[in-house]
């Protein structure tokens, strides 16, 4: 359930399956959070939202780390590939 406007952008990033689009999704979510904090900085931000922002920024950092892995490795499902394996 989305309680805060910036959460929608986070959900889009978290659910993004196109790794080429993921960095832009992450950036939009981070920008929305920064904008929200600028509009209503802590301690004025309610504590539940501030807690949610902290958890979301941590999750976005994990997504960023995965995107920044060079080269990005996709695990192979050997059972599905079967005879196509070289």
C-alpha positions, 0 to 999 in steps of 0.5 A, a space after each residue: 500500500 502506497 502511503 506517500 507520493 515518493 513511494 510510487 517511484 520507489 515501487 517502480 524501481 523495485 519492480 523494474 525488470 529492464 536493467 537498462 531502465 533501472 538506473 533512471 528509476 532509482 534516480 527518480 525515486 531518490 529525487 522524489 525523496 530529496 524533494 520531500 525532505 526539502 519540503 518538510 525536513 526532519 523533525 517536521 516530517 512525521 516519524 513513520 514517513 522518516 522511518 520509511 524514507 530511511 528504509 527506502 534509501 537503504 533499499 535503493 542503495 542495494 539496487 544501485 550496487 546491483 546495477 553498478 556490478 561490472 559486468 552485470 551477471 545474469 545467473 543461468 538456469 542450466 536445466 532450462 538451457 539443457 542441450 543449448 549449453 556449450 
